[in-house]
Every structure is written in structure tokens, then in C-alpha cells.
């Protein structure tokens, strides 16, 4: 019950990144966005050029992180979910 919207950058971008790791990380972030979005919501994924760098933006209509978890969002293997349910990607 959640729509996905994709938009590319206005210009061609060259990205130096590991394709497997990038795919895995992005798929986990998108899956998380879909899971926290309410029914009928939309998850938007877009690529932007920011000062010569590529940025991948994922937006959802979920509630956002719990304020107590914000300081740990980029800690390796942190998950705000119950044990065994999260993917450990913040």
C-alpha cells in the first residue's frame, strides 16, 4: 500500500562507488522507508547533484527516529527495532 517514486538527476553524474555495497545499502534504506510509511503513503527516491557530488535522497512519510536514538543512527549495527528484526543500518 505504499507508492514508490523515482527521479534521476538533471545531469549525467559519474559515481565512484562499490556497486554491490551501494545496492545493498540503498535497498535496505528504501525497504525501511516503505515499512515505516503509512498505507497510501509515498516513498520518493531521487538523485541530485550537490556541488559536484551525487546525493541519493530517500524520503518517506514515517514518524522519523525516536529522539533518544538520533545520536546512534550512524553507529555500525545500530537498530531501533526489536532484536533480530532490524538490519543494523540505522
C-alpha positions as a printed Julia matrix, in Angstrom:
90×3 Matrix{Float64}:
  0.0    0.0     0.0
  2.96   2.39   -0.43
  3.86   4.01   -3.75
  7.47   4.36   -4.92
  8.58   7.41   -6.88
 11.98   7.67   -8.6
 13.66  10.72  -10.14
 17.09  10.96  -11.71
 19.49  13.88  -11.7
 19.09  16.64  -14.24
 22.62  15.99  -15.49
 24.8   12.93  -16.0
 26.79  12.01  -12.91
 29.83   9.77  -12.57
 29.95   7.94   -9.25
 32.95   6.05   -7.89
 31.41   3.52   -5.51
 31.24  -0.21   -4.94
 28.1   -1.27   -6.83
 27.29  -4.22   -4.56
 27.66  -2.28   -1.31
 25.78   0.7    -2.75
 22.92  -1.52   -3.93
 22.71  -3.3    -0.58
 22.73  -0.1     1.48
 20.2    1.63   -0.76
 17.86  -1.36   -0.84
 17.87  -1.51    2.97
 17.16   2.22    3.29
 14.3    2.01    0.76
 12.87  -1.1     2.46
 12.95   0.69    5.81
 11.21   3.72    4.28
  8.45   1.52    2.85
  7.99  -0.31    6.16
  7.58   2.89    8.22
  5.33   4.7     5.73
  1.59   4.61    6.36
 -0.72   2.85    3.91
 -1.34   5.13    0.96
  1.96   6.94    1.55
  4.76   7.53   -0.92
  8.48   6.82   -0.73
 10.46   9.1    -3.01
 13.97   8.24   -4.2
 15.88  10.83   -6.19
 19.41  11.53   -7.3
 20.7   15.08   -7.01
 23.9   16.85   -7.95
 25.26  18.78   -4.98
 28.41  20.76   -5.61
 29.9   18.19   -7.96
 28.84  15.25   -5.79
 25.95  12.87   -6.24
 23.4   12.6    -3.45
 20.76   9.9    -3.2
 17.77  11.17   -1.24
 15.14   8.82    0.19
 12.05  10.46    1.69
  9.13   8.78    3.4
  6.08   9.74    5.44
  7.12   7.77    8.51
  7.36   9.23   12.01
 11.15   9.64   11.94
 13.61   8.36   14.51
 12.92   8.33   18.22
 14.77  11.35   19.74
 16.71   9.01   22.05
 18.06   7.11   19.01
 19.22  10.08   16.92
 22.76  10.12   18.36
 23.23   6.47   17.35
 21.8    6.46   13.82
 25.21   6.14   12.18
 26.7    3.71   14.72
 27.61   0.42   12.99
 24.97  -2.26   13.51
 22.65   0.04   15.48
 18.95  -0.65   15.07
 16.0    0.95   16.8
 13.97  -2.2    16.22
 13.49  -5.24   18.43
 16.41  -7.68   18.48
 16.59  -9.75   15.31
 14.21  -7.5    13.38
 16.48  -4.67   12.23
 19.16  -4.64    9.57
 21.64  -2.64   11.66
 21.9    0.24    9.2
 20.48   2.97   11.44
